[in-house]
């Protein structure tokens, strides 16, 4: 784990707890920034999958309420669709609800055929009627060079047809900003925040009438700086210097932030808030709390929220704050299958109200019993009955170990219990639910267009690296290739893993 | 010396949820029972206790072919696992492997460990104490090159990889030893806990002594054991231990009928052995989760055959196996979340040691 970040998190926890921390949650809800997306439009982080490493973020796309990809058509110009008839049968216009209204970069246009259609940054949005490509490139082990197609929404990894590309979320394209300011995703501030381009440090805003102490550094504007969008320049009364202002609130950086991505300033002053270009939607019953071990996604009464994923070997530790990540497709492919039945006696689904709607990073799962459950970045969320007080993370880091027998039955299961915690039950689970049999498995969006088997050399290399197994008798394989394929389990090991929700990035 | 201060919010609501052992959890603030002296340590080295000083005796078959296999990169055993006639992953379905891999098991008579009361026929002799030792786990896996011929300070291969990653990323394990006067022999209390952050390294990549760690106040890894220091060796002969760990190391360290012996070396470092019965399914998960460079199905089948405790009432299959860990710990200051130091780092030896 990054040592600076570790130091920060320790210091942050101190300052947060000393200051009470409640103001942080309040500031999240009170941010005046607009939401990043309208109702029923989701955001999905596109990641590159790696052997033994966490998925690596590549870019961000738009999705419908179920997270399915939205597309734009290169031939469309200036907010006007050119896709009709057969084209529209293949790529259906993405239509808003009757009550939907334009928001920010999201406009609604009336097509020639009378259908209303969402438009993002001037590009009409569509859904593909066929099977969406897998959408998550797979990096090969020891691969040193990035494949440029991974970052190209028009590549075959993401697009089913030439001329079409997955709609990417690019708020920075339409946001006028001063030269030394850029927009970046900042999950711990629950939004897309302005940061200094030169050092990526968080920028804060505070009411003009509020005096901040010396450790708050005004974001200086040069003598020749000109207003940009909602950014303007004021002359400070104390020393006559020029300072940037966003939506009438002066901007600052905070000396207590030690590294990019830190928001210690939120807890140092109740009036200051992170200067957000857009905020992320967050259900009313959810917040970000700060406790002994840093920021946690919690319910509003402080219960830690957890996700469960199929276990994947990661070097670097699943307990680091930044080193545990689940790709969106992986999360969707698993859904709620890992915890059903008696499992929910201990791991309680974070239920969503009947009228809950997907938005931003939040979607709504329908559980097998019909109940609605919130998911964040594809992962359904749960609380743990063993957590007694706000800040407890007793449910964290639990391995659900499951082994199968000769009839496909479960012959051993440990739901991640320990002697001191409530005894969880496995619930309704079959080996087919545990094991992602084919590499790539049943990932959301169908098969992986780019999910090729590893090169033949990789298997031989792995065999060469294995220490000698001793005087074992050779077993004649019944079907060598099929067995090899079945054994190739680089991505998933048997079982699941419970973890707190990462909100550091 | 670095101290981290934490304080819980003043009016923390308590959830209206029925909890098992909630009182035990919330009262486990990490403090050892009140004593005249408490010393603190952080676990700096932890691995399966290996002993293959005479490999040809311990593993005669493997000893004959080992060099040849490495030199020729010879054929690897491929286990066939079938469910309803279809190949399945041998790591996920080790019990469905069609043929017992029948890996060679330890034939020699020496292994580190403790007399846990297991069958006489299974006993080893502990090379350090010459006492009887139950260590069926070592018998099962000791011939595999992952474990064989790797004397300390070297760790078994997969454990070394995992431990190194664990140290830098996961909370550390700490130990308090409390007694009336730890410079003399006598009864002591040993308290194990987890910290709130990872351990600190020194400039050479080892673990740095005399750092301060905050004990996680609500820890599943809180264990209190009674022991005795006699002639400079701390012995524990009963109790259960559960320590949360993480892949790519083991998911947990759990011992029933725990036995420990530990002694201090130079600069206050503790070296010792912890033994007991462990859940072998959970133990082998390190290898089924990361099959490369090990033999998960070979281990699984050998452990299943040699497991020697806690029979499943339904099947009769033993669920636990005797095992021994080797450990090292170095002095550390230990603090509660309110900043109070509850254990001091000390370079002094434990108990009465004859000085030559």
Interface residues (C-beta under 8 A of the other chain):
Chain A: X1 X6 X10 X13 X14 X17 X18 X20 X21 X22 X292 X293 X301 X302 X303 X311 X313 X314 X315 X316 X317 X318 X319 X320 X323 X385 X386 X387 X388 X389 X390 X391 X392 X394 X397 X399 X401 X402 X403 X404 X405 X406 X407 X408 X411 X412 X414 X418 X419 X420 X421 X422 X423 X431 X434 X435 X437 X462 X463 X464 X465 X466 X467 X468 X469 X470 X471 X472 X473 X474 X475 X477 X478 X479 X480 X482 X483 X484 X485 X486 X487 X489 X493 X494 X495
Chain B: X4 X5 X6 X7 X8 X9 X10 X12 X13 X14 X15 X17 X18 X19 X20 X21 X22 X24 X25 X26 X59 X61 X62 X64 X65 X66 X69 X70 X73 X74 X75 X76 X77 X78 X79 X80 X81 X82 X83 X84 X86 X87 X88 X89 X90 X91 X92 X93 X94 X95 X96 X98 X99 X101 X102 X103 X104 X143 X144 X145 X146 X157 X161 X165 X166 X168 X169 X170 X171 X196 X197 X198 X218 X220 X222 X240 X242 X244 X246 X247 X248 X251 X252 X279 X281 X282 X285 X288 X289 X290 X291 X292 X293 X294 X295 X298 X337
